[in-house]
Amino acid sequence: MALICYYENNLKDAMNDNAFIKRTMDVQNDFAVVDKVYPTEVMLAVGVTGLLNNSVAMVQQIRTVAHSQLESPIGSLQDTEAREKILTAIRMYFEV
């Protein structure tokens, strides 16, 4: 499962929405099998994502994929606190 990465910058959102490729981040959606959440990972509770299980966003798994490889969305991340935690983890991982 992948989380499509969007940003607050409207230009980047417009580019991502209309591109043939998307930036994604892997999400482990069965938290029962995750032993530990690392600093480059963010715990996402069921109520935050709309997914059926607690999940972990894995910042170390950011990649670019073709739009055609993605299926229909199964959840979304509107929670600003969770989004900020992901951005903080991205900054830490890429040392920016």
BELFEN-V290124 format. One record per residue. N is the residue number from 0. RES is the residue in one small letter. NEAR is the number of other ideal C-beta (glycine too) atoms within 10 Angstrom. Layout:
<<N & RES & NEAR> <N & RES & NEAR>>
This chain:
<<0 & m & 14> <1 & a & 19> <2 & l & 23> <3 & i & 16> <4 & c & 19> <5 & y & 15> <6 & y & 13> <7 & e & 8> <8 & n & 10> <9 & n & 8> <10 & l & 8> <11 & k & 13> <12 & d & 12> <13 & a & 10> <14 & m & 11> <15 & n & 17> <16 & d & 11> <17 & n & 8> <18 & a & 12> <19 & f & 7> <20 & i & 13> <21 & k & 18> <22 & r & 17> <23 & t & 18> <24 & m & 21> <25 & d & 17> <26 & v & 20> <27 & q & 18> <28 & n & 19> <29 & d & 13> <30 & f & 15> <31 & a & 6> <32 & v & 7> <33 & v & 16> <34 & d & 4> <35 & k & 6> <36 & v & 14> <37 & y & 13> <38 & p & 11> <39 & t & 16> <40 & e & 23> <41 & v & 26> <42 & m & 14> <43 & l & 26> <44 & a & 13> <45 & v & 14> <46 & g & 9> <47 & v & 19> <48 & t & 22> <49 & g & 13> <50 & l & 19> <51 & l & 11> <52 & n & 13> <53 & n & 18> <54 & s & 24> <55 & v & 18> <56 & a & 27> <57 & m & 21> <58 & v & 23> <59 & q & 13> <60 & q & 15> <61 & i & 18> <62 & r & 12> <63 & t & 10> <64 & v & 13> <65 & a & 10> <66 & h & 13> <67 & s & 8> <68 & q & 10> <69 & l & 12> <70 & e & 8> <71 & s & 4> <72 & p & 9> <73 & i & 11> <74 & g & 17> <75 & s & 13> <76 & l & 20> <77 & q & 10> <78 & d & 14> <79 & t & 8> <80 & e & 7> <81 & a & 17> <82 & r & 17> <83 & e & 11> <84 & k & 17> <85 & i & 18> <86 & l & 15> <87 & t & 13> <88 & a & 20> <89 & i & 18> <90 & r & 11> <91 & m & 12> <92 & y & 16> <93 & f & 10> <94 & e & 5> <95 & v & 6>>
